[in-house]
Structures are given as structure tokens and as C-alpha cells.
């Protein structure tokens, strides 16, 4: 089995990546292959609403990394979406990726059906619940199974490495990984 994570942070290997790694530790213990896709340094263009993806199984536009990332999402057994909280929401790059993926899935039903999905947010203060909600809505709208934990899947930290001080948040990431492995 394989789980991919899409790290929506503009910072490569920052707090969001640390949280993903904690979830991955638990998945790896169960023999589940993992891979992190980092959106840092990339720009994912928004959906053009051209509807050309119907019957194609992927977006027809090729000027960014969307097609390759979406192919990995389709091939994976589980998808972990992760984002820092920007203005009480997910990052713009992750939002663009999810909007395009949603249209491709709407035009080609069943592409992500029955996959396991988990969401993680790194927050400086507030807004994490809304960010997690946005990612959960993507899963639910595409017939995916949402993995939960003992608390909301968030940790606090603003500067790179700060989340390592949130012991409750890190414990929750471990529990999330265990639950995802079980599912």
C-alpha cells in the first residue's frame, strides 16, 4: 500500500513537513510506503473551467505540476493533505490543486472513491479548523474515507521547527498515522 502527502506549504521542510513526517513514521511501521510531494517553489494554476478533462481522467493543461501530482493521487491508496494556515484557510497552491482535482473528479467520477484521506494543519494561532474542514470537504465530495484522530489534526508553530514543541499536536499526528494505517 502507498500513501502520498501533498505539503501545501510555501516552506520546504518546515512545520507542515514535520507533521507529515510524524504521520509517516506510523505508516512506515506498518509497512506502508509513503511519499511527500512538496508544493514549495511551484505554482499550481487555478482551474480554467474548460471542462476538457471530461473522459480524460486528468487535466488537459500541462504548464505546471498538477497532472503529475494528480496521477500520484489516483495511484495512491491514501492521501494526506497538509497545509499551514494562511488567512484561516489552506494555502493558495493547495487550494488551486484541490479545485482542479475536484473538477477532474467531477468530470470523471470514481477516480478517488474509497481511498483513505487525512488532513493536517500547522497553525501559528487560529484558523486551523477551517483549513482542516476545507481538506475534509475535498475528501467527502469524492467518496473518500476520512481518517480521524483523538483531536483535531493540527499543531501550533509559526517559525520552522516550532511544532516540535507542541507535544500534544505531535502525539495526535502519531495517532492519526496509526488510524490511517488501520483503515
C-alpha positions in Angstrom: 0.0 0.0 0.0 1.1 3.6 -0.6 0.1 6.9 1.0 1.2 10.2 -0.6 1.2 13.5 1.2 0.7 16.8 -0.5 2.5 19.5 1.5 0.9 22.8 0.6 3.4 24.9 2.5 5.5 27.6 0.8 8.3 26.5 3.0 10.0 23.3 2.1 10.8 21.0 5.1 9.1 23.4 7.5 6.5 22.8 10.2 4.0 21.2 7.8 6.6 18.7 6.6 7.5 17.9 10.2 3.8 17.0 10.9 3.7 14.9 7.7 6.8 13.0 8.8 5.3 12.2 12.2 2.3 10.6 10.4 4.6 8.8 8.0 6.5 7.3 10.9 3.5 5.3 12.0 2.5 4.3 8.4 6.1 3.1 7.8 6.0 1.0 10.9 3.1 -0.9 9.3 5.0 -1.4 6.1 3.0 1.2 4.2 5.1 3.1 1.6 5.0 6.9 1.8 6.0 9.8 -0.3 5.8 13.5 0.3 5.1 16.0 -2.5 6.1 19.5 -1.6 4.4 22.4 -3.4 7.1 24.9 -2.2 8.7 26.7 -5.1 5.9 25.6 -7.5 2.8 27.5 -8.7 -0.3 25.5 -9.4 -2.6 27.4 -11.7 -6.3 27.6 -10.9 -8.9 25.6 -12.9 -9.8 27.2 -16.2 -13.3 25.7 -16.1 -12.8 24.5 -19.7 -14.3 21.0 -19.0 -11.9 19.4 -21.4 -10.9 16.9 -18.7 -14.2 15.0 -19.2 -13.3 11.5 -20.2 -9.6 12.2 -19.9 -9.0 11.3 -16.3 -6.7 14.2 -15.8 -6.5 17.9 -16.6 -5.5 18.7 -20.2 -3.3 21.7 -19.3 0.4 20.9 -18.9 2.1 24.1 -17.8 2.5 23.2 -14.1 3.0 20.1 -11.9 -0.8 19.4 -11.5 -1.0 16.5 -13.9 1.9 14.6 -12.3 0.6 15.2 -8.8 -2.9 14.1 -9.7 -1.6 10.9 -11.3 0.1 10.1 -8.0 -3.1 10.9 -6.1 -5.0 8.4 -8.3 -2.4 5.7 -7.9 -2.2 6.0 -4.1 -4.2 4.1 -1.6 -4.3 7.0 0.8 -3.9 10.8 0.5 -2.6 13.0 3.3 -3.3 16.7 2.6 -1.3 19.2 4.7 -1.2 22.9 4.9 -0.1 25.8 7.0 -2.9 28.1 7.9 -2.9 31.2 5.8 -5.8 33.7 6.5 -7.8 31.0 8.3 -7.6 28.6 5.3 -5.3 26.3 3.3 -2.5 27.8 1.1 -3.4 29.2 -2.3 -1.3 26.5 -4.0 -3.1 23.7 -2.2 -6.5 25.3 -2.9 -5.7 25.5 -6.6 -4.6 21.9 -6.7 -7.8 20.7 -4.9 -10.1 22.8 -7.1 -8.6 21.4 -10.3 -8.6 17.9 -8.8 -12.3 18.4 -7.9 -13.3 19.3 -11.4 -11.3 16.4 -12.9 -13.1 14.1 -10.4 -16.5 15.6 -11.1 -16.0 15.1 -14.8 -14.6 11.6 -14.4 -16.4 10.0 -11.4 -14.8 7.4 -9.2 -11.1 8.4 -9.6 -10.6 8.8 -5.8 -13.5 6.8 -4.5 -12.8 4.7 -1.4 -9.3 6.0 -0.8 -8.3 7.0 2.8 -7.9 10.7 3.3 -6.4 12.6 6.2 -5.8 16.3 6.7 -3.2 18.1 8.8 -2.7 21.8 9.5 0.1 23.8 11.1 -1.1 27.0 12.7 0.6 30.0 14.2 -2.6 30.7 16.2 -6.1 30.2 14.9 -7.9 29.2 11.7 -6.7 25.6 11.7 -10.2 24.1 12.0 -11.3 25.9 8.9 -8.2 24.7 7.0 -8.9 21.1 8.1 -12.5 21.5 7.1 -11.5 22.6 3.6 -9.4 19.5 3.1 -12.1 17.2 4.6 -14.7 18.6 2.2 -12.5 17.6 -0.7 -12.3 14.0 0.6 -16.1 13.8 1.4 -17.1 15.2 -2.0 -15.1 12.5 -3.7 -16.4 9.5 -1.7 -13.1 9.1 0.2 -12.9 7.7 3.8 -11.8 10.5 6.2 -9.3 9.4 8.9 -9.8 10.9 12.3 -7.8 11.1 15.5 -8.3 11.9 19.2 -8.4 15.6 18.5 -8.2 18.0 15.5 -5.3 17.2 13.3 -3.3 20.4 14.0 -0.2 21.6 15.7 0.9 25.1 16.6 4.1 26.6 15.4 5.0 29.7 13.4 8.7 29.6 12.7 10.3 26.4 11.2 10.6 23.7 13.9 8.2 25.3 16.3 5.7 22.5 16.0 8.3 20.2 17.7 7.4 22.0 20.9 3.7 21.1 20.6 3.8 17.6 22.2 0.0 17.2 22.2 -0.1 18.1 18.5 2.7 15.6 17.7 1.0 12.9 19.7 -2.1 13.5 17.7 -0.1 13.1 14.4 1.2 9.8 15.6 -2.4 8.7 16.4 -3.6 9.9 13.0 -0.9 7.8 11.4 -1.9 4.7 13.4 -5.6 5.2 12.4 -4.7 5.7 8.8 -2.6 2.5 8.8 -5.6 0.7 10.3 -8.0 1.9 7.8 
